[in-house]
Amino acid sequence: MFPYLGFLAVDQLRLPLIPRTIRVTRCYNTRCTTTTTTTTTKVRPRRYPPTVVGRRYASHERSLSKEFVLIFTSYYYILLLLVSQPISTVMAEFMQRQSEILDYMFAREADARTSVSCACRSATDPAIYRCRECILLPPCCGKCMKLSHSHAPFHRIEAWTGSYFARSSLTALGYELCLGHDGARCPNATTQECTKLMVIVHTNGVHRLNVVFCACASCAQKPYQMLQSSLYPATWTSPATAFTFQLMEHYHLDSLQSRKPAYDYWALLRRLTDNTRAKPVPDRYEELLRVSWEWRVLKMMKRSGQALGISEFLPNHSNSMAIPCFACPIPGFNLPPNWKDLVTKDNRHEYTLFLGIDGNYQAVRKKKRHDPLDIPLLDGQGYFTNSTKYKAFLKRISANESDNHTSSCANLKSMKIFTRRKGLDVSGVAGVTCRHSCWRANSMVDLEVGEKSVYTSTPLGGI
């Protein structure tokens, strides 16, 4: 009944007497001993008529709401203590049922139904297969297993050997993942080029499946056929590895929430495939890294609306996909059209944009020997400025100034030595933040030779 107290009218609520502890602390100077007295009083909330209007009713309503929240919170915690059980009671019950739980777990290691025939009444194919992913599917023959998993190709199956269940796969039963015809094989896919053994990574591990592509005249290319079936190809020329959309969503959320690196996530997938390491598991760690970058960019383009042409309706036709600070004044967005006429000496701070610049000399980037070209995926559409315009600006500035840095400051010399280390393409980053601690879009740049004012003028000019 307590959750429904929030729907009652405040002026019709009769609150009981409750004890309340008031702690009073008196301190007369910074060196004295603080004295504390504790008193217990009884508070009876007053009842006000609902017809009271004006400022008096507003003050009465606020005071009564505070008392109502106090009463409701007290009742809630009392009810929670009465309903919930301590962990020692739950563990004691577990210790009493431990042997029974183990009996049911051991019973899952065997199944008496494997000795009977399959539900399809097949005399040649016994019911020795079972699925570890399906909960209520009984053991069946290989033909029924393929038929029941025509739309669940990534389930793990097991085969009864006579004494235990051994790991098997749908590929061993002749299963084929057909694309383009709702799970049915394409009638035009008669050549060997239409079928390809691929490595597909799902949330439960790595799979090897025979993929049959559609060969109709109106069909799309092979990478796009995979995208239509919720498979993200690792390459776009001749894909041999794919990642399911469920895996990409799971890894995206897992990396954001648990801060788990990609190496540990791939180690988890490898153990889910074969925890004994008796058979080699295909290594697709580098492919997972590359595909995850592409997936994040695609999700940003989708959620920001830039892929749908939302820039035409934004102020200044911005194509940025960075999240702006909605508390800062933005003309055309959260300011009236005549905001310049509303600015006075007293409210000038409400229409002023406060910015701060800071740098990080630990965020360095080393030179790449094998792949020196670094292609930005969000070139000027995220938090970093456009790389082409930024390099052209630095080239134009460096041509007009000499590299003769003379200074008597010891700290500045140490900073130069630090930022001129060998083997670095980027010696740090600098960015602009607002007073609400939000990074400004298109306001971060790479540093090369230390603290030059020219580096900070570029992000300020792009705001």
C-alpha positions as CSV (number, residue, x, y, z in Angstrom):
1,M,0.0,0.0,0.0
2,F,2.9,2.4,0.6
3,P,3.9,3.0,-3.1
4,Y,0.3,4.4,-3.7
5,L,0.8,7.1,-1.1
6,G,2.3,9.3,-3.8
7,F,-1.0,9.5,-5.6
8,L,-2.9,10.9,-2.6
9,A,-3.7,14.6,-2.3
10,V,-1.3,16.4,0.0
11,D,-4.0,18.5,1.7
12,Q,-6.0,15.4,2.6
13,L,-3.2,13.4,4.2
14,R,-3.2,13.0,8.0
15,L,0.3,12.2,9.1
16,P,0.9,10.6,12.5
17,L,3.3,11.6,15.3
18,I,6.9,10.7,14.5
19,P,10.1,11.1,16.6
20,R,12.7,13.3,15.0
21,T,16.3,13.7,16.1
22,I,17.8,17.1,15.9
23,R,21.6,17.5,16.2
24,V,22.8,21.0,17.1
25,T,26.5,22.0,16.8
26,R,27.8,25.2,18.2
27,C,31.3,26.5,17.3
28,Y,32.3,30.0,18.4
29,N,35.9,30.1,16.9
30,T,38.2,27.9,14.9
31,R,40.1,26.6,18.0
32,C,37.4,25.8,20.4
33,T,36.0,22.4,21.2
34,T,32.7,21.7,19.4
35,T,29.8,20.8,21.6
36,T,26.9,18.7,20.3
37,T,23.5,18.2,21.9
38,T,20.9,15.8,20.7
39,T,17.2,16.2,21.4
40,T,14.2,14.2,20.3
41,T,11.0,15.9,19.6
42,K,7.6,14.9,18.2
43,V,6.4,16.6,15.1
44,R,2.7,16.8,14.2
45,P,2.2,18.1,10.7
46,R,-0.5,20.7,10.3
47,R,-3.4,20.2,8.0
48,Y,-4.2,23.1,5.6
49,P,-7.4,23.6,3.6
50,P,-7.1,23.1,-0.2
51,T,-8.6,26.4,-1.0
52,V,-5.7,28.5,0.4
53,V,-4.1,30.5,-2.4
54,G,-1.2,32.8,-2.8
55,R,2.2,32.7,-1.2
56,R,1.0,31.2,2.1
57,Y,-0.3,28.1,0.3
58,A,3.0,27.7,-1.5
59,S,5.0,27.8,1.7
60,H,2.6,25.4,3.4
61,E,2.7,23.0,0.5
62,R,6.5,22.9,0.5
63,S,6.7,22.2,4.2
64,L,4.1,19.5,4.1
65,S,5.8,17.9,1.1
66,K,9.1,17.7,3.1
67,E,7.3,16.0,6.0
68,F,5.5,13.7,3.6
69,V,8.8,12.6,2.0
70,L,10.2,12.0,5.5
71,I,7.3,9.8,6.5
72,F,7.2,7.9,3.2
73,T,11.0,7.2,3.4
74,S,10.7,5.9,7.0
75,Y,7.8,3.6,6.0
76,Y,9.7,2.4,3.0
77,Y,12.8,1.4,4.9
78,I,10.8,-0.3,7.6
79,L,9.0,-2.3,5.0
80,L,12.3,-3.2,3.3
81,L,13.7,-4.5,6.5
82,L,10.6,-6.6,7.1
83,V,10.6,-8.1,3.6
84,S,14.2,-8.6,2.8
85,Q,16.3,-11.3,4.4
86,P,19.9,-11.1,5.6
87,I,22.6,-12.8,3.5
88,S,23.3,-15.3,6.3
89,T,19.8,-16.6,6.1
90,V,20.0,-17.1,2.3
91,M,23.4,-18.8,2.5
92,A,22.1,-21.1,5.3
93,E,19.3,-22.2,3.0
94,F,21.7,-22.8,0.2
95,M,23.9,-25.0,2.4
96,Q,20.8,-27.1,3.1
97,R,19.9,-27.5,-0.5
98,Q,23.5,-27.9,-1.8
99,S,23.3,-31.6,-2.4
100,E,20.0,-31.4,-4.2
101,I,21.2,-28.7,-6.5
102,L,24.3,-30.7,-7.4
103,D,22.1,-33.7,-8.2
104,Y,20.1,-31.7,-10.7
105,M,23.3,-30.3,-12.2
106,F,24.7,-33.8,-12.7
107,A,21.5,-34.9,-14.2
108,R,22.1,-32.4,-17.0
109,E,25.3,-34.3,-18.0
110,A,23.2,-37.2,-19.4
111,D,19.7,-37.6,-20.9
112,A,17.7,-40.8,-20.9
113,R,15.8,-39.7,-24.0
114,T,18.9,-40.3,-26.2
115,S,18.2,-44.1,-26.1
116,V,14.7,-43.7,-27.7
117,S,13.9,-42.8,-31.3
118,C,13.5,-39.2,-32.6
119,A,10.1,-37.5,-32.7
120,C,10.3,-37.8,-36.6
121,R,10.3,-41.6,-36.2
122,S,13.6,-42.0,-38.1
123,A,15.0,-45.5,-37.9
124,T,18.4,-44.6,-39.2
125,D,19.2,-41.4,-37.4
126,P,18.9,-41.7,-33.6
127,A,18.1,-38.8,-31.3
128,I,21.7,-38.1,-30.0
129,Y,21.9,-34.4,-30.6
130,R,20.9,-31.7,-28.2
131,C,21.2,-27.9,-28.1
132,R,22.9,-26.1,-25.3
133,E,21.3,-22.7,-26.1
134,C,17.7,-23.9,-26.4
135,I,16.0,-24.5,-23.0
136,L,13.1,-26.8,-23.8
137,L,14.2,-28.5,-27.0
138,P,14.4,-32.3,-26.5
139,P,17.2,-34.5,-28.0
140,C,16.6,-35.1,-31.7
141,C,18.3,-36.5,-34.8
142,G,20.7,-34.6,-37.0
143,K,18.0,-33.8,-39.6
144,C,15.6,-32.4,-37.1
145,M,18.4,-30.4,-35.4
146,K,19.2,-28.7,-38.7
147,L,15.6,-28.0,-39.4
148,S,14.9,-26.5,-36.0
149,H,18.0,-24.3,-36.2
150,S,17.4,-22.9,-39.7
151,H,17.1,-19.4,-38.2
152,A,19.4,-20.0,-35.2
153,P,22.8,-20.8,-36.8
154,F,25.0,-19.8,-33.9
155,H,23.6,-22.2,-31.3
156,R,26.0,-24.7,-29.7
157,I,25.0,-28.4,-30.0
158,E,26.3,-31.6,-28.4
159,A,26.3,-35.2,-29.6
160,W,25.9,-38.2,-27.3
161,T,28.8,-40.6,-27.6
162,G,27.4,-43.4,-25.5
163,S,29.0,-42.2,-22.2
164,Y,29.0,-38.4,-22.4
165,F,27.9,-35.4,-24.5
166,A,30.7,-34.2,-26.8
167,R,30.8,-30.9,-28.5
168,S,29.6,-30.8,-32.1
169,S,28.5,-28.2,-34.6
170,L,25.8,-27.5,-37.1
171,T,28.5,-27.4,-39.8
172,A,29.3,-31.1,-39.1
173,L,25.7,-31.9,-39.8
174,G,25.9,-30.2,-43.2
175,Y,24.2,-27.0,-42.2
176,E,24.4,-24.0,-44.6
177,L,23.7,-20.4,-43.8
178,C,21.7,-19.2,-46.9
179,L,21.5,-15.5,-47.6
180,G,18.9,-13.6,-49.6
181,H,15.9,-15.9,-49.5
182,D,14.8,-15.9,-45.9
183,G,16.9,-18.8,-44.9
184,A,16.2,-20.9,-48.1
185,R,18.9,-21.8,-50.6
186,C,19.0,-19.6,-53.7
187,P,17.9,-21.7,-56.7
188,N,20.6,-20.0,-58.8
189,A,23.4,-20.7,-56.4
190,T,24.7,-23.8,-58.2
191,T,28.4,-23.0,-58.6
192,Q,31.1,-23.5,-56.0
193,E,31.8,-19.8,-55.9
194,C,28.4,-19.1,-54.2
195,T,29.4,-21.2,-51.1
196,K,32.2,-20.1,-48.8
197,L,33.4,-21.4,-45.5
198,M,33.5,-18.3,-43.3
199,V,34.5,-17.4,-39.7
200,I,31.6,-15.7,-37.9
201,V,32.0,-14.3,-34.4
202,H,29.0,-14.2,-32.2
203,T,28.4,-13.4,-28.5
204,N,28.9,-17.1,-27.6
205,G,32.2,-17.6,-29.5
206,V,33.7,-18.1,-32.9
207,H,31.9,-20.2,-35.5
208,R,32.8,-21.8,-38.8
209,L,29.8,-21.9,-41.2
210,N,29.2,-22.6,-44.8
211,V,27.6,-19.4,-46.2
212,V,25.6,-19.6,-49.4
213,F,25.3,-16.3,-51.2
214,C,22.4,-15.3,-53.4
215,A,23.2,-15.5,-57.1
216,C,20.1,-13.9,-58.6
217,A,20.5,-11.1,-61.2
218,S,19.0,-8.5,-58.9
219,C,20.9,-9.4,-55.8
220,A,23.4,-7.1,-54.0
221,Q,27.1,-7.6,-53.6
222,K,28.3,-10.2,-51.1
223,P,29.3,-7.7,-48.3
224,Y,25.8,-6.0,-48.6
225,Q,24.1,-9.4,-48.5
226,M,25.8,-10.0,-45.2
227,L,24.7,-6.6,-43.9
228,Q,21.1,-7.5,-44.8
229,S,21.5,-10.6,-42.7
230,S,22.9,-8.7,-39.6
231,L,26.5,-9.7,-40.4
232,Y,29.2,-7.1,-40.5
233,P,32.0,-8.1,-42.8
234,A,35.6,-7.6,-41.7
235,T,36.7,-6.6,-45.2
236,W,34.8,-5.2,-48.2
237,T,36.6,-6.8,-51.1
238,S,36.4,-10.5,-50.4
239,P,35.1,-11.1,-46.9
240,A,36.1,-14.3,-45.1
241,T,35.2,-13.1,-41.6
242,A,32.1,-11.5,-40.2
243,F,30.8,-10.2,-36.9
244,T,27.1,-10.3,-35.9
245,F,25.3,-7.2,-35.1
246,Q,24.5,-8.6,-31.6
247,L,28.2,-9.0,-30.9
248,M,28.9,-5.4,-32.0
249,E,26.2,-4.0,-29.8
250,H,27.4,-6.2,-26.9
251,Y,31.0,-5.2,-27.2
252,H,30.1,-1.5,-27.6
253,L,28.1,-1.5,-24.4
254,D,30.6,-3.7,-22.5
255,S,33.5,-1.4,-23.4
256,L,31.6,1.7,-22.3
257,Q,30.4,0.2,-19.0
258,S,33.1,-2.1,-17.8
259,R,36.1,-0.3,-19.5
260,K,37.3,-3.7,-20.7
261,P,40.0,-3.6,-23.3
262,A,39.4,-5.4,-26.6
263,Y,42.1,-8.0,-25.9
264,D,40.3,-9.2,-22.8
265,Y,37.0,-9.3,-24.6
266,W,38.6,-11.4,-27.4
267,A,40.1,-13.7,-24.7
268,L,36.5,-14.2,-23.4
269,L,35.2,-15.1,-26.9
270,R,38.1,-17.5,-27.3
271,R,37.4,-19.3,-24.1
272,L,33.7,-19.5,-24.9
273,T,34.6,-21.3,-28.1
274,D,37.0,-23.8,-26.5
275,N,38.1,-23.3,-22.9
276,T,40.4,-26.3,-23.1
277,R,42.4,-25.0,-26.1
278,A,42.5,-28.5,-27.5
279,K,41.7,-27.1,-31.0
280,P,43.1,-23.8,-32.3
281,V,40.6,-20.9,-32.5
282,P,41.0,-18.5,-35.4
283,D,42.6,-15.2,-34.2
284,R,40.4,-12.3,-35.2
285,Y,41.6,-9.8,-32.6
286,E,42.9,-7.2,-35.1
287,E,39.7,-7.5,-37.1
288,L,37.6,-6.9,-34.0
289,L,39.5,-3.7,-33.3
290,R,39.1,-2.4,-36.8
291,V,35.4,-3.3,-37.0
292,S,34.7,-1.8,-33.6
293,W,36.0,1.6,-34.8
294,E,33.8,1.5,-37.9
295,W,30.8,0.5,-35.8
296,R,31.2,3.4,-33.4
297,V,31.4,5.9,-36.3
298,L,28.3,4.4,-38.0
299,K,26.3,4.5,-34.7
300,M,27.3,8.2,-34.2
301,M,26.2,9.1,-37.7
302,K,23.0,7.2,-37.2
303,R,22.1,8.7,-33.8
304,S,23.2,12.2,-34.5
305,G,21.0,12.4,-37.6
306,Q,23.8,13.5,-39.9
307,A,23.2,10.4,-42.1
308,L,19.6,11.7,-42.6
309,G,20.5,15.3,-43.5
310,I,19.7,16.9,-40.1
311,S,22.4,19.6,-40.7
312,E,20.0,21.5,-42.9
313,F,17.8,22.2,-39.9
314,L,20.6,23.0,-37.4
315,P,22.1,26.5,-36.7
316,N,24.8,27.4,-39.1
317,H,24.1,24.0,-40.9
318,S,26.5,22.3,-38.6
319,N,27.6,18.8,-39.6
320,S,29.2,18.0,-36.2
321,M,28.4,14.7,-34.5
322,A,29.8,15.8,-31.1
323,I,27.4,16.4,-28.2
324,P,27.2,20.1,-27.5
325,C,26.7,21.8,-24.1
326,F,23.0,22.7,-24.0
327,A,23.6,25.0,-21.0
328,C,25.9,27.4,-22.9
329,P,24.3,30.2,-24.9
330,I,23.9,29.2,-28.6
331,P,22.4,31.7,-30.9
332,G,19.6,30.2,-33.0
333,F,19.2,27.2,-30.6
334,N,18.5,28.3,-27.0
335,L,18.5,32.1,-27.4
336,P,15.7,34.3,-28.7
337,P,16.1,36.0,-32.0
338,N,16.5,39.4,-30.3
339,W,18.9,38.3,-27.6
340,K,21.3,41.1,-28.4
341,D,18.7,43.7,-27.4
342,L,18.1,41.9,-24.1
343,V,21.7,42.2,-22.9
344,T,22.3,44.6,-20.1
345,K,25.0,45.3,-17.7
346,D,23.4,43.2,-15.0
347,N,22.6,40.1,-17.1
348,R,25.6,40.2,-19.4
349,H,26.9,37.0,-17.9
350,E,23.9,35.0,-19.0
351,Y,24.7,35.7,-22.7
352,T,28.5,35.3,-22.4
353,L,30.4,32.2,-23.5
354,F,33.1,31.3,-21.0
355,L,35.8,29.0,-22.4
356,G,39.0,27.5,-21.1
357,I,42.0,25.9,-22.8
358,D,44.1,23.1,-21.5
359,G,46.7,20.6,-22.8
360,N,47.7,17.0,-22.1
361,Y,51.4,16.1,-22.8
362,Q,50.9,12.5,-21.9
363,A,48.5,11.7,-24.8
364,V,51.3,11.1,-27.3
365,R,51.2,9.1,-30.5
366,K,54.2,7.2,-31.8
367,K,55.2,6.8,-35.4
368,K,53.9,3.8,-37.2
369,R,56.4,1.8,-39.2
370,H,54.0,-0.6,-41.0
371,D,51.1,1.9,-41.5
372,P,52.3,5.5,-41.3
373,L,49.1,6.9,-42.8
374,D,46.5,7.6,-40.2
375,I,43.1,8.3,-41.7
376,P,40.7,10.2,-39.3
377,L,37.2,8.7,-39.4
378,L,35.5,11.9,-38.1
379,D,37.6,14.5,-39.9
380,G,36.2,17.8,-38.4
381,Q,32.9,16.2,-37.5
382,G,33.8,15.3,-33.9
383,Y,35.9,17.0,-31.3
384,F,39.1,17.3,-33.3
385,T,39.5,19.9,-36.0
386,N,39.8,19.1,-39.7
387,S,43.3,17.5,-40.2
388,T,43.8,18.9,-43.7
389,K,43.0,22.5,-42.8
390,Y,45.0,22.2,-39.6
391,K,48.1,21.0,-41.3
392,A,47.8,23.7,-44.0
393,F,47.5,26.3,-41.2
394,L,50.6,25.0,-39.4
395,K,52.6,24.9,-42.6
396,R,51.7,28.5,-43.4
397,I,52.6,29.7,-39.9
398,S,55.8,27.8,-39.7
399,A,57.0,29.3,-42.9
400,N,56.7,32.8,-41.5
401,E,58.6,32.2,-38.2
402,S,62.0,30.8,-37.3
403,D,62.6,27.8,-35.0
404,N,65.0,29.7,-32.8
405,H,63.5,29.2,-29.3
406,T,65.5,31.1,-26.7
407,S,64.3,31.3,-23.1
408,S,65.9,31.5,-19.7
409,C,63.1,29.6,-18.0
410,A,64.2,26.1,-16.8
411,N,60.6,24.7,-16.9
412,L,60.2,25.8,-20.5
413,K,63.4,24.1,-21.5
414,S,62.4,20.8,-19.8
415,M,59.0,21.0,-21.6
416,K,60.8,21.4,-25.0
417,I,63.0,18.4,-24.2
418,F,59.9,16.3,-23.3
419,T,57.9,17.3,-26.3
420,R,60.8,16.7,-28.7
421,R,61.3,13.0,-27.9
422,K,62.2,10.8,-30.9
423,G,59.7,8.5,-32.5
424,L,56.6,10.7,-31.9
425,D,54.2,12.1,-34.4
426,V,52.1,13.8,-31.7
427,S,53.5,15.1,-28.4
428,G,50.2,15.8,-26.8
429,V,46.7,17.3,-27.4
430,A,45.1,20.6,-26.5
431,G,41.4,21.4,-26.3
432,V,38.8,23.9,-25.3
433,T,36.1,23.4,-22.6
434,C,33.2,25.5,-21.5
435,R,32.5,26.5,-17.9
436,H,30.3,23.4,-17.6
437,S,33.3,21.1,-18.1
438,C,32.1,20.0,-21.6
439,W,34.5,19.6,-24.5
440,R,33.7,21.9,-27.4
441,A,33.1,20.4,-30.8
442,N,35.8,20.9,-33.3
443,S,38.1,22.3,-30.7
444,M,40.9,19.7,-30.1
445,V,44.2,19.7,-31.9
446,D,47.5,17.7,-31.9
447,L,50.6,19.3,-30.5
448,E,54.0,19.0,-32.1
449,V,56.6,21.3,-30.5
450,G,55.2,22.2,-27.1
451,E,53.1,25.1,-25.9
452,K,52.8,27.4,-28.8
453,S,50.0,29.9,-28.9
454,V,49.4,29.0,-32.6
455,Y,48.0,25.6,-31.5
456,T,45.3,27.1,-29.3
457,S,44.3,29.8,-31.9
458,T,43.1,27.0,-34.2
459,P,40.5,25.5,-32.0
460,L,39.3,28.9,-30.8
461,G,38.9,30.0,-34.3
462,G,36.8,26.8,-35.2
463,I,34.2,27.5,-32.5
